[in-house]
Amino acid sequence: MREARIAAHRFQYRVIDNCAVVRPGGACDEERTQALAKFVSSPLISANHLILDLSQADYVETPGFRWLLRHVNDLESRGKTLTVVGLSPSVERAFKLLRLEKVIDVAKDVPEALERIHGKKEAAVA
């Protein structure tokens, strides 16, 4: 994976088959969430599908969940998708309590997310 830096925050990323995989590390607090928002809006991440890999995130605070909800709606309005992968048990519990899995696609890991995304494209063509 490549690494990018926004202010003091580092993000790992790669683009695979029109899918941008972004992996923030550490705590997804308000400051890191703002940096993440800038990063995924940059020309560097111009893929049609965003896979947000939270496997290296220590935890996600409320601003992170709010950003996810706003971002999924923004992406969908532009014909793009968001899939979140690598949820820790505590983040997964928060997702379920907030019922985010009803709005945001959640997969176990990046390979599963890629399979779902490419499966959806094939189903749309058939």
PyMOL commands that set and color helices and strands:
alter all, ss='L'
color gray80, all
select helices_A, chain A and resi 30-40+62-77+89-97+100-102+110-125
alter helices_A, ss='H'
color red, helices_A
select strands_A, chain A and resi 2-6+9-16+19-24+26-28+49-53+57-60+81-85+105-107
alter strands_A, ss='S'
color yellow, strands_A
deselect
rebuild
show_as cartoon
